[in-house]
Amino acid sequence: MDEIQAKERIAILSDEIRKHNHQYYVLSCPTIGDFEFDQLLAELIRLEKDFPQLAEPDSPTQHVGGEITKEFKQVEHKYPMLSLGNTYSEEEIREFEERIQKITGDEVEYVCELKFDGVAIGLTYRNGQLMQAVTRGDGIRGDDVTSNIKTIKSIPLKLMGNDFPAEFEIRGEIILPHASFEKMNEQRLEDGDDPFANPRNAASGSLKMQDSAEVARRNLDGFFYYLPGNEHPFNTHYECLTAARSWGFKISEYAVRCKTSEEIFDYINTWSVARYNLPFDIDGVVIKVNNLKQQEKLGYTAKSPRWAISYKFKAEQAATKLLSVAFQVGRTGAITPVANLQPVQLAGTVVKRASLHNADIISALDVRIGDMIFVEKGGEIIPKIIGVDFDKRPDDAMPLKFISKCPECDTVLVRTEGESAWYCPNENGCPPQIKGKLEHFISRKAMNIDSLGEGKIEILFDNDLVHNCADLYDLTYDHLIGLEKTYESSDEKKDRKISFREKTVANILNGLESSKNISFDRVLYALGIRFIGETVAKKLACHFMSVEKLQEAEFNELTEVEEIGEKIARSIISWFSFSKNIELINRLRIAGIQLSMDESIVLKLSDILSGKTFVVSGVFEKFSRDELKKTIELHGGKNIGSISSKTSYLLAGENMGPEKRKKADKLAIPIISEIDFINILEAK
Ligand code: IVH
């Protein structure tokens, strides 16, 4: 066969195989026997091997995998990957509808869909070819897992039809069907590997594998449910779904349009039962406004669209016996009582332990050792004890006593008024707190030093090399080389040996070096200050821009920042009041860690407001004041506190002080409403 003939044959085979894949994996309606299919595929693989120059990147042979990814590249999402507001009750759904009604002032149609319990993914197609697949990550940046996604046979590598946009993104969920999950876990047990706890974890673990040929064997699947942006010509979400289906995507056949609350509730009620007959997990239902113009009008909060909401199914419950209670010390020193249970099957997994929250809940539950109790498990949440079956209480059931001293360092526990948790105050001397803080510091969303993961912190701590995060940056080759430890893994009996050889040491030192590029917001999160999670750290970093400014901030200045309440403000002030922490910051600064925001990388959406100054005052209907201020900055404008002749606009909401209006009138400063402001932005 010459090259011209091969090219022709490759095109025919590719087309044929693509169609069969679509029939089998997307429509579940095979049109060819396995044997014949395998022959077609084998022929294509052979031809591509003989004529490698003819192998196309979107060839169906790509589904077989083979590419190895050592490290997944981090990619910024074109549109942030937001989450959805959760509800658990019909009442909240009604409130959602009322909100929407009020803002749109129009008749609203909804689309109800299944909420797939998997791993979110965004696929980018250019000229009908799959170019990139990115996981959610932190919503702003995710991992490029394209080579692994290409192995999923229901995901089109080349689109059907010709009416798709030249470039667009489609979002969906990668799931692992029950049958594949069970098969995979059986295999893992046989191989001596730990089984995955649930299909979602298995899907997530599979997407992060380095060998895509192995991913191909896992039988992942994907459902798609959203076209972000407006690169397409459609007016409704439902049209988007229908079009995407015609391009070859797997779109659930259970998406329906609803006009009334009753129809929405019917859908929820049906699926809260029918979900058990599905071959994959769903954890709720998603309700979306169908009309895209209305969606646009509704907009977004910082975290989620206002035009959609998810109704989460209630967690499953089981009854079992409480055998004993252990007290664990977390990285913040908080004491968590953990119940050891008689193993019980719950929501597809065997539960042996459950959280007992805190001392108050223990007394409120009146739970005793030996009791039959009810455990509940929902999604990611650790199973928790929700009640006691008092009828079954044995006579010798033992009341639970909360400890008064730290089980790890014997320090007397303390409790802040108004808080439920007991704490070990020995922050800098209690081993699990020190190790926990270090583990947090190096974790992925913090400093992302994965070369220090998997027990290495423990070795450094045991060898007296590190007690706090600044110590990490004093580590040298000589400290590290040759360190080793054998330790028992927590779940299984298998012992593991870790030893620091040349390569490990080089990786650790490189990892520490690279962490010096991590932006200030993540450094702030990494410090592990109580109540400062990822989002709060971002808000604080963007507001104060540097650690010095944050340290100087007074209580009122802190609580003025969006989402910063009194509890967080107090925690920050208290943290900076310890000289040990100031010393820590100084050492991190000397080590070269980023302790201020790099202004050049602060996100800009446009320059349309550049040179314009705004005073934002009053209460607004669609956005919070902080959201408006942020939007002004994102478009190049500036916010100022009081009106002067240099002010470009007074952005006025309800209940604005009369003095401001008077002053604006006097200086002839244009007073604009929220709608005027949106119009200015949309004119760009
Ligand atoms: S729409 C802008 N539809 O649930 C929000 N999400 O808890 C677009 N999910 O991040 C998401 N099924 O990963 C949407 N039918 C569905 C979904 C769905 C599952 C996931 C998705 C989302 C998360 C929110």
Boltz pocket constraint, residues with backbone or C-beta under 6 A from the ligand:
constraints:
  - pocket:
      binder: B
      contacts: [[A, 82], [A, 83], [A, 84], [A, 113], [A, 114], [A, 115], [A, 116], [A, 117], [A, 119], [A, 120], [A, 121], [A, 172], [A, 173], [A, 225], [A, 226], [A, 286], [A, 305], [A, 308], [A, 310]]
      max_distance: 6.0
